[in-house]
Structure formats: structure tokens, C-alpha cells
């Protein structure tokens, strides 16, 4: 797995990072409202039961959507997102937190994972099984200076030296 972490300036920049040829998006533990407070919503269960005007808080869910749905979710300005981009729909039985850590990447790859994007406030970590995908981001003029600066800072922190 190839990984890259750097500062991101906007949701539009996050959107630019996604592979537009892969239309299966899985968001793990999505919080549609990050603030812990009661809010009103309607809810429809799988069997069709509808609940109107519920008061809910800390609603958390796994979401499977397409690129259009992802774009709407990014517009919510959520501070933390765990987004996975797959080449095929995620099976009903795949639960990321139940996967053994040492085999997690392999199992996700076998289930069609291509890339992941962890948005954590002003940073994004991108992982991919395709080195050319990561290389494309590293050499994108919009991101390459930020990526190089982040690598320089991390190297300095690890070694205690300023490698320019």
C-alpha cells in the first residue's frame, strides 16, 4: 500500500483527488452531524417502516454511494471522513473494524478496494494499491510543493536534521 499525507485547503481540492473512473464510494462511520446535539430527521428502515420527525444525536453509519453522493457529502464540510474507493460494491458482510489488522489491506484489496482517503481536519492521507495513482498526485502542480514540504518536516522530525 502506497501512502501520502499532506495539507489540504478545501473540499474542492479533496474532490480533485478521487479517481473519477471508480464510482463505488464507501464512507466508514459517517457522522452526518458532527456536533453532539439533538436534531430532527426522518428515518426509513430497510423493511419500509418510516419514522417522522425523530430527534437523534450522534447518528453514525456506513454509507455506500457514488461519486455524486460523495460530492454532496464533501459539501457538508465534515472535518473527519474515512472514504474508500472500490471497483465493486462492498458486500453486506464486510466490516472494516472486524478485520484482523495484519490482513486488513489484503482483505480490502480482495474485496475491490483501490484507494482510501482519510480526511482529518486540514490533512488528508491517501492510500492506494496503485503506485501510479499516488505518483500522479505527488506530481500534480497544485499539491507537489505541499507534499514535498510535509515529507521534509517528517524527515526532520525523525532524524532531527533539516534535510533540504
Helices and strands as residue ranges (DSSP letters): E 2-7, H 11-17, E 24-31, E 39-44, E 50-56, E 60-65, H 67-74, E 80-86, G 96-98, G 101-103, H 104-110, E 113-120, E 123-128, H 131-138, H 144-159
